[in-house]
Amino acid sequence: MNLKLQFWKKIKLQRSNRKPLNTSFRQQRLKAWQPNLSPQGILPLLIIIACVFAPIGVGLLVSALRTQTLTIDYEQCHLQATQNNLQTIPSQYVQSNFHKKTVIKPQWQLIQNDRNDGDNLTCHIQFEIPNEIKSSLYVYYKLTNYYQNHRKYIQSFDLDQLKGEALLPHQLDTNCKPFKEIDGKAIYPCGVIANTLFNDTFSHQLTNVEDKMLSVPLTNEGTAWHTDRHRYKPTKYNASQIVPPPNWSHMFPNGYTNDNIPDLQTWQEFLIWMRTAALPKFYKIALHNVSHGLVLHKGVYSMDINLNYPVLSFNGTKSFVLTTSHITGARNITLGIVYFIIAGLAGLFAIVFLITILLKPKKSVSGKHAYFHYTEPHISKREPNTTDFNDSNSMFTSDVQMREIL
């Protein structure tokens, strides 16, 4: 009998020990602000949102539409253009937005720079500027179906090597594989990102075909972010310790020498490429016009592009983009449309709430939860039940009696 009582007392003690502490945090009695969400309270907020977002959307959309751009897909240039004369570029490869309509369609021609090297090609493009452009000019290259945001791709570099440390091949980050070493020499810089550097080159001038004096110079100086330069330092390697990545053979056909080891800290194209894009379709700046007061006059201009970067193998495209800019950068109407959508949704819900207030004014009185019917359930405190003890005692007694009978 005593054993049974001790057992149930122990169980009761264990249950009491599991009870949370009687504190405001444990018992969820912390003070909290519970807003009274009624149509009258939300209606002014929705009106304010609509009134603020709509003008911003109008400004962004108008500013984007005023941006003048020319986009020419040239990945088919080496297949469709001829070396004999200029040909009109198919319309599906051209997109333009100028203040005036163009009369002359863009044209291209393929130029073989070296008769002994069939891969050394240049795409010569001619296009019309139908009106004067007084704002700054920017040249971008655009790639599509290119996933720089792949997890293994964005991790494929060695930060210490980029900071200038002369690391041996076995000391390089394993993420650099398979572009880590060649013949026992470290690849500088290692990794997939560096190996896939975009290496099509654009001429540093928009050449006016009719009057060379009206040509506009372009430069790559200052195109990379200043913050990116702090990640890179001049290397401590010497030329005998390293080799260039395999895809850099056009830039370094004879490998590295002590005079041509690239300074990554000042190499603008490399800094821009190493900042990976978040989406498979992206733009990266190549050149810009930093001279203030220069005007791109009306006329026909040309641009030469050295073809080095293959994109057809992964069904991608590459484009030459000439554009002006506005407050949010290059031409982009998406941001303005998003602001319009938010303003429209806020205005729509404001109208719905206004109708609700007009039709059901009594149920919309501020300060009352008219639309919520919540009744706190009655929780009765359960008295300690001694039935279990009685049942167990009776079972224990009957068991003893049966043993005596037996």
Secondary structure as the mmCIF struct_conf table of DSSP 4:
data_model
#
loop_
_struct_conf.conf_type_id
_struct_conf.id
_struct_conf.beg_label_comp_id
_struct_conf.beg_label_asym_id
_struct_conf.beg_label_seq_id
_struct_conf.end_label_comp_id
_struct_conf.end_label_asym_id
_struct_conf.end_label_seq_id
HELX_RH_AL_P HELX_RH_AL_P1 ASN A 2 ASN A 17
TURN_TY1_P TURN_TY1_P1 ARG A 18 ARG A 18
BEND BEND1 LYS A 19 LYS A 19
HELX_LH_PP_P HELX_LH_PP_P1 PRO A 20 LEU A 21
BEND BEND2 ASN A 22 THR A 23
TURN_TY1_P TURN_TY1_P2 SER A 24 GLN A 28
HELX_RH_AL_P HELX_RH_AL_P2 PRO A 39 ARG A 66
STRN STRN1 THR A 69 ASP A 73
TURN_TY1_P TURN_TY1_P3 GLU A 75 GLN A 76
HELX_RH_AL_P HELX_RH_AL_P3 CYS A 77 GLN A 80
BEND BEND3 GLN A 83 ASN A 85
STRN STRN2 GLN A 87 THR A 88
HELX_LH_PP_P HELX_LH_PP_P2 ILE A 89 PRO A 90
HELX_RH_3T_P HELX_RH_3T_P1 SER A 91 TYR A 93
STRN STRN3 VAL A 94 ASN A 97
BEND BEND4 HIS A 99 LYS A 100
BEND BEND5 VAL A 103 ILE A 104
HELX_LH_PP_P HELX_LH_PP_P3 LYS A 105 PRO A 106
STRN STRN4 GLN A 107 ASP A 114
TURN_TY1_P TURN_TY1_P4 ARG A 115 ASN A 116
STRN STRN5 ASP A 117 ILE A 129
BEND BEND6 ASN A 131 ASN A 131
STRN STRN6 ILE A 133 ILE A 133
BEND BEND7 SER A 135 SER A 135
STRN STRN7 TYR A 138 THR A 144
BEND BEND8 ASN A 145 ASN A 145
TURN_TY1_P TURN_TY1_P5 GLN A 148 ASN A 149
HELX_RH_AL_P HELX_RH_AL_P4 ARG A 151 ILE A 154
TURN_TY1_P TURN_TY1_P6 GLN A 155 GLN A 155
BEND BEND9 PHE A 157 PHE A 157
HELX_RH_AL_P HELX_RH_AL_P5 LEU A 159 LEU A 162
TURN_TY1_P TURN_TY1_P7 LYS A 163 GLY A 164
HELX_RH_3T_P HELX_RH_3T_P2 PRO A 169 GLN A 171
BEND BEND10 LEU A 172 LEU A 172
HELX_RH_3T_P HELX_RH_3T_P3 THR A 174 CYS A 176
TURN_TY1_P TURN_TY1_P8 LYS A 177 PRO A 178
BEND BEND11 PHE A 179 LYS A 180
STRN STRN8 GLU A 181 ILE A 182
TURN_TY1_P TURN_TY1_P9 ASP A 183 GLY A 184
STRN STRN9 LYS A 185 ILE A 187
BEND BEND12 TYR A 188 PRO A 189
BEND BEND13 GLY A 191 GLY A 191
HELX_RH_AL_P HELX_RH_AL_P6 VAL A 192 ASN A 195
TURN_TY1_P TURN_TY1_P10 THR A 196 THR A 196
STRN STRN10 THR A 201 PHE A 202
BEND BEND14 HIS A 204 HIS A 204
STRN STRN11 GLN A 205 ASN A 208
BEND BEND15 VAL A 209 GLU A 210
HELX_RH_3T_P HELX_RH_3T_P4 LYS A 212 LEU A 214
STRN STRN12 VAL A 216 PRO A 217
STRN STRN13 THR A 219 THR A 219
TURN_TY1_P TURN_TY1_P11 GLU A 221 GLY A 222
BEND BEND16 ALA A 224 ALA A 224
HELX_RH_3T_P HELX_RH_3T_P5 HIS A 226 ARG A 231
HELX_RH_3T_P HELX_RH_3T_P6 ALA A 239 GLN A 241
STRN STRN14 ILE A 242 VAL A 243
HELX_RH_3T_P HELX_RH_3T_P7 PRO A 246 TRP A 248
TURN_TY1_P TURN_TY1_P12 SER A 249 MET A 251
TURN_TY1_P TURN_TY1_P13 PRO A 253 ASN A 254
TURN_TY1_P TURN_TY1_P14 ASN A 258 ASN A 260
TURN_TY1_P TURN_TY1_P15 LEU A 264 THR A 266
HELX_RH_AL_P HELX_RH_AL_P7 GLN A 268 MET A 274
BEND BEND17 ARG A 275 ARG A 275
BEND BEND18 ALA A 278 LYS A 281
STRN STRN15 PHE A 282 HIS A 288
TURN_TY1_P TURN_TY1_P16 HIS A 292 GLY A 293
STRN STRN16 LEU A 296 LEU A 296
BEND BEND19 LYS A 298 LYS A 298
STRN STRN17 GLY A 299 LEU A 307
HELX_RH_3T_P HELX_RH_3T_P8 LEU A 312 PHE A 314
TURN_TY1_P TURN_TY1_P17 ASN A 315 ASN A 315
STRN STRN18 THR A 317 THR A 323
STRN STRN19 HIS A 326 HIS A 326
TURN_TY1_P TURN_TY1_P18 ILE A 327 THR A 328
STRN STRN20 GLY A 329 GLY A 329
BEND BEND20 ALA A 330 ARG A 331
HELX_RH_AL_P HELX_RH_AL_P8 THR A 334 LEU A 359
BEND BEND21 PRO A 361 PRO A 361
HELX_RH_3T_P HELX_RH_3T_P9 LYS A 362 SER A 364
TURN_TY1_P TURN_TY1_P19 SER A 366 GLY A 367
BEND BEND22 LYS A 368 LYS A 368
TURN_TY1_P TURN_TY1_P20 ALA A 370 TYR A 371
HELX_LH_PP_P HELX_LH_PP_P4 GLU A 376 HIS A 378
HELX_LH_PP_P HELX_LH_PP_P5 SER A 380 ASN A 385
HELX_RH_AL_P HELX_RH_AL_P9 THR A 387 ILE A 405
#
